Amino acid sequence: MIDRNIGSTERIVRFVIGTLLVGGVLASERFGLGQAIALIAAFALFWNSIFARCYLWKWLGLNTCDPSREECHGGSGNTRA
């Protein structure tokens, strides 16, 4: 698994945008391709906000996680030796 690369503020923003996308789909009168794409994007944003990892950011070499915070280093949570 990759190191955490999403900071706290960005995690909140991603969660809010995901919530707005789901709300937009629920408020829609019909379900089509646009709504399906919105739900997939919302799922990805929720996943990123929960686990603080984004493979696109990794691929682009971006990191908004504060390096002074312990959780941004290694951050897998595993205690295996």
C-alpha positions as CSV (number, residue, x, y, z in Angstrom):
1,M,0.0,0.0,0.0
2,I,1.2,3.5,-0.7
3,D,2.0,6.0,2.0
4,R,-0.6,8.5,3.0
5,N,-0.5,11.5,0.6
6,I,-3.7,13.4,1.4
7,G,-3.8,16.0,4.2
8,S,-6.7,16.6,6.6
9,T,-8.2,19.6,4.8
10,E,-8.2,17.8,1.5
11,R,-9.8,14.7,3.1
12,I,-12.6,16.9,4.3
13,V,-13.0,18.6,0.9
14,R,-13.1,15.2,-0.9
15,F,-15.7,13.9,1.6
16,V,-17.9,17.0,1.1
17,I,-17.7,16.8,-2.7
18,G,-18.5,13.1,-2.6
19,T,-21.5,13.9,-0.4
20,L,-22.7,16.6,-2.9
21,L,-22.3,14.2,-5.8
22,V,-24.4,11.5,-4.1
23,G,-27.0,14.2,-3.1
24,G,-27.1,15.3,-6.8
25,V,-27.8,11.7,-7.9
26,L,-30.5,11.2,-5.3
27,A,-32.1,14.5,-6.3
28,S,-32.1,13.6,-10.0
29,E,-35.3,12.5,-11.6
30,R,-33.7,9.8,-13.7
31,F,-30.6,7.6,-13.5
32,G,-28.3,7.6,-16.5
33,L,-24.7,7.5,-17.5
34,G,-24.0,10.9,-15.9
35,Q,-25.4,9.7,-12.5
36,A,-23.4,6.4,-12.7
37,I,-20.2,8.4,-13.4
38,A,-21.0,10.7,-10.5
39,L,-21.5,7.7,-8.1
40,I,-18.2,6.2,-9.2
41,A,-16.5,9.5,-8.6
42,A,-18.2,9.8,-5.2
43,F,-17.1,6.3,-4.2
44,A,-13.5,7.2,-5.2
45,L,-13.6,10.4,-3.2
46,F,-15.1,8.7,-0.1
47,W,-12.4,6.0,-0.4
48,N,-9.6,8.6,-0.6
49,S,-11.0,10.6,2.3
50,I,-11.3,7.6,4.5
51,F,-7.8,6.1,3.8
52,A,-5.9,9.4,3.0
53,R,-4.3,7.8,-0.1
54,C,-4.8,8.7,-3.7
55,Y,-3.1,6.7,-6.4
56,L,-3.5,9.6,-8.9
57,W,-1.6,12.0,-6.5
58,K,1.1,9.3,-6.1
59,W,1.4,8.9,-9.9
60,L,1.6,12.7,-10.3
61,G,4.1,13.0,-7.4
62,L,1.7,15.2,-5.3
63,N,1.5,15.0,-1.5
64,T,-0.7,17.3,0.7
65,C,-0.1,15.3,3.9
66,D,1.8,17.4,6.4
67,P,5.2,15.8,6.8
68,S,5.5,16.9,10.4
69,R,2.5,14.6,11.3
70,E,3.4,11.0,12.4
71,E,0.5,9.5,10.4
72,C,2.0,10.7,7.1
73,H,5.1,8.6,7.4
74,G,4.6,5.0,6.4
75,G,1.1,5.2,7.8
76,S,0.0,1.7,6.9
77,G,-0.9,1.0,10.5
78,N,0.6,-2.4,10.4
79,T,2.8,-3.5,13.3
80,R,4.2,-6.5,11.6
81,A,8.0,-7.0,12.0
